[in-house]
Amino acid sequence: MNNSSAQFQELVSKIMQAAQSEDPICLVGEVGSGKRQAANSVHKASMKRNGRFVLLNCVGLDQNDFAADLMGKMSPDGEMTRKGAASLADNGTLYIHEVSELSKDSQAILVRFLETETFRPVGTQMSFQTNCRVVVSTSGSLETMVEMGSFRSDLYHLLTSIVIHLPRLNDRIADIPILFRSVLQELGSRHDRMINEDAIDRLKNHNFTGNLIELRNIASRVLSQNKDQVITRADIDRALRGTEYYDISHDQGRVGLIGSLSEDLAASLPSPESTQAVLANKTSGSTDQSDEAFANLNTVAKIKDMPATDEDASTDNTSKPSSASSEKASSHDTSDKAQESDHVLNFRDQEIRYFKDLLERFQGDKQKVADASGLNLRTLYRRLKNLDIDWP
């Protein structure tokens, strides 16, 4: 990481120092700035690195969901029917993603957990002790939320013993070549791709509003648009527009139009099954080792051990369209071909074509499709259902 930016080197140093403490850490940064990766780096460099790294995503959780995800569930006869994040992270690290999304009731549950270091599974009055390092993240200002009364003051002080601000990708232009090549390797590991300097310069001059998520989306578009060995400025230009794509299914080089899936992509990150943390166990005494520990910023670190929620368990069943939906999907197949020859595809048809191409390319493997499109698996199922795409 000799060519990394000064902002990145400073961030690595702060993370390695903070990892040696047992106090909670609050990571602050825009969506896609690498908060999850930073949390996993803290875990790998801490004394609890031999324990689990457990991710608890607060986005979209109501009080009941949060209580069950954090503390688990227990039957009346005392049997633990579902382990929560607090139990799984014992002697490890509990990473609470987007803590600012919690309701006031959920915040109260978290305050009690932090103050007592105990948790009470849903369905019982029994309390259990846990010993985990807590790392939280937020893309919003907790200070402002406290002032507005939407975030508890006591929780704010419990979580902000150590605060680390993650820089935007626009503030670390020097890191873009390293990060982009790393993303290319992750997404297109079967084929070594080279990128010329003109293409790198084009990326450096781009305004990244989506940070690392946007960088990954651009790389994914490049790989789907072009199979050439060398990536050029023209390839980057097409990917930045987010409109043209290579017709993978027929391999005839035809160009269509797809709309940007920014809403789903901004709310999602790669699935747990597709990620590996390239982070070694380091101490704060070595700058080179610290750089290596936090080098692969495009890799998202999640935990496989989190039990599925009820919604997750029913995903496969709910994702299959009804027979009426299948008829709609069939009609879309016909309209796609007609529209391609007559005029530009509308937004819905663009998405349908895009996902069908990926499904055909990966022979219906939805996990690979999710990885290639930058969505997590749950979001992919939801998109396919909304688009009436029925794929075995």
Order of alpha helices (4+ residues) and beta strands (2+ residues): alpha-beta-alpha-beta-alpha-beta-beta-alpha-beta-alpha-beta-beta-beta-alpha-alpha-beta-alpha-beta-alpha-alpha-beta-alpha-beta-beta-alpha-alpha-alpha-alpha-alpha-alpha-alpha-alpha
